[in-house]
Amino acid sequence: MLEHKRTSIKKLHHLAMRCLDTEQTRHFYEDFLGLPLVHAINITETKTGRATNTLHTFFQLNDQSHIAFFESPEKPFIFKKQHDFDLHVALEVEEQVMLSLFEKAKTQKIEARGISDHDFIHSVYFRDPNGYVVELSTKQPQHDETLDPRKNDAREILSSWQKTKNR
């Protein structure tokens, strides 16, 4: 088995996506999820000198990483409701927070699904105003062992998948 390699990459700084309307996005991420808006950049010129009208916003998680958004009315972008398998962001929370937000979503008519038992995590899913799926996950007792590549046969499973996926 290959030794698990560590990278010099420290952590996620931010994940950036497009948004339809920054205020609706802010309402979901700040008012509903509780992630504070910590920075906004009004971009009027690109690094290549092209004029633009784009707003870049950052919402901070407790580990100092961020979820960021671009609103750019001049650049067309096709928004659609994403399927979980296509695109979603999963955020770790304590179980009581997950359950509380799940109930809060129901009262605020925010699309919410769950609770899904994935063995090593339990999750609920919400849809933000842009169509993105946001998963809130709580670690289960076997979480760390399940994600240990020395114990879970991840490489063998991938290898088997590659050999059989197109049959």
C-alpha positions in Angstrom: 0.0 0.0 0.0 1.2 3.5 -0.8 2.1 5.7 2.2 -0.3 8.5 2.7 1.3 11.7 1.5 1.0 15.0 3.1 1.0 18.2 1.1 2.4 21.6 1.8 -1.1 23.0 1.3 -2.3 24.2 4.7 -6.1 24.4 4.4 -8.9 25.8 2.2 -8.8 29.6 2.1 -12.0 30.0 0.1 -14.3 28.3 -2.3 -15.7 30.8 -4.8 -18.9 30.5 -6.8 -21.2 32.7 -8.8 -24.3 34.1 -7.3 -27.5 35.6 -8.8 -28.0 38.3 -6.1 -25.5 39.1 -3.4 -28.1 40.3 -0.9 -30.2 37.1 -1.2 -26.9 35.1 -0.9 -25.9 37.1 2.1 -29.2 36.5 3.8 -28.8 32.7 3.4 -25.2 32.4 4.4 -25.1 35.1 7.1 -28.7 35.3 8.5 -29.6 31.7 8.1 -26.3 29.7 8.4 -24.6 32.3 10.7 -21.5 32.8 8.5 -20.5 36.5 8.9 -19.9 38.6 5.8 -16.2 39.6 6.4 -15.1 41.2 3.1 -16.5 42.6 -0.1 -14.5 43.8 -3.1 -16.1 45.9 -5.8 -14.1 45.0 -8.9 -14.2 47.6 -11.6 -11.2 46.6 -13.6 -9.6 43.2 -14.2 -5.9 42.6 -13.9 -5.7 42.8 -17.7 -7.2 46.3 -17.7 -10.7 45.3 -18.9 -13.6 47.3 -17.2 -15.9 45.1 -15.2 -18.7 45.5 -12.7 -18.3 42.6 -10.3 -18.8 42.2 -6.5 -16.7 39.5 -4.7 -17.9 38.7 -1.2 -16.5 36.4 1.6 -18.4 34.6 4.4 -16.1 33.2 7.2 -16.3 29.8 8.8 -14.9 29.3 12.4 -11.6 27.9 11.1 -11.0 31.2 9.2 -11.7 29.6 5.8 -14.4 31.3 3.6 -17.2 30.7 1.1 -17.0 33.4 -1.5 -19.3 34.6 -4.3 -19.0 36.7 -7.4 -22.0 38.7 -8.7 -21.3 39.9 -12.2 -24.4 41.1 -14.0 -22.5 41.7 -17.2 -21.1 38.1 -17.5 -23.9 35.6 -18.3 -24.0 32.5 -16.1 -26.5 29.8 -16.2 -27.9 29.0 -12.8 -29.7 25.8 -12.2 -30.6 23.7 -9.2 -27.6 21.5 -8.7 -27.9 17.8 -8.0 -25.9 16.7 -4.9 -23.7 14.5 -7.0 -22.9 17.4 -9.4 -22.0 20.1 -6.9 -22.3 20.7 -3.2 -20.4 22.1 -0.3 -20.3 20.2 3.0 -19.8 22.1 6.2 -19.0 20.5 9.6 -21.2 21.4 12.5 -22.2 20.0 15.9 -25.3 17.7 15.8 -27.5 20.2 17.8 -26.6 22.9 15.3 -27.5 20.7 12.4 -30.8 19.7 13.9 -31.7 23.3 14.8 -30.9 24.6 11.3 -32.9 21.8 9.8 -36.0 22.9 11.8 -35.3 26.5 11.1 -35.2 25.8 7.4 -38.6 24.2 7.6 -40.1 27.2 9.3 -38.5 29.6 6.8 -39.6 27.6 3.8 -36.0 26.8 2.8 -35.6 23.6 0.9 -34.2 21.1 3.4 -33.6 17.3 3.2 -32.3 14.8 5.6 -31.2 13.4 8.0 -29.0 11.1 5.9 -26.9 8.5 7.7 -23.6 8.1 5.7 -22.1 5.9 8.5 -19.1 8.1 9.3 -21.2 11.4 9.1 -24.9 12.4 9.4 -26.0 15.1 7.1 -28.8 17.5 6.2 -29.1 19.3 2.9 -30.3 22.8 2.0 -30.6 24.7 -1.2 -29.3 28.2 -1.3 -30.8 31.0 -3.4 -28.4 30.2 -6.3 -29.4 26.6 -6.6 -26.3 25.2 -4.8 -26.7 22.4 -2.3 -25.2 23.1 1.1 -24.7 20.0 3.3 -24.3 20.3 7.1 -22.5 17.3 8.5 -21.8 15.9 11.9 -19.0 13.5 12.5 -19.8 10.1 13.9 -17.6 8.1 16.3 -16.0 6.1 13.5 -15.3 9.2 11.4 -11.5 9.3 11.6 -11.0 5.6 11.3 -13.3 5.5 8.2 -11.2 8.2 6.5 -7.9 6.6 7.3 -6.5 5.4 4.0 -4.4 2.8 5.8 -7.6 1.1 6.9 -10.2 1.8 4.2 -8.9 0.4 0.9 -9.6 3.7 -0.9 -7.0 3.1 -3.6 -8.1 -0.5 -4.2 -11.7 0.7 -4.5 -10.7 3.4 -7.0 -8.7 0.9 -9.0 -11.5 -1.6 -9.1 -13.9 1.3 -10.2 -11.6 2.3 -13.0 -11.4 -1.3 -14.3 -15.2 -1.9 -14.2 -16.9 1.5 -14.8 -17.3 1.3 -18.5 -18.4 -2.4 -18.8 
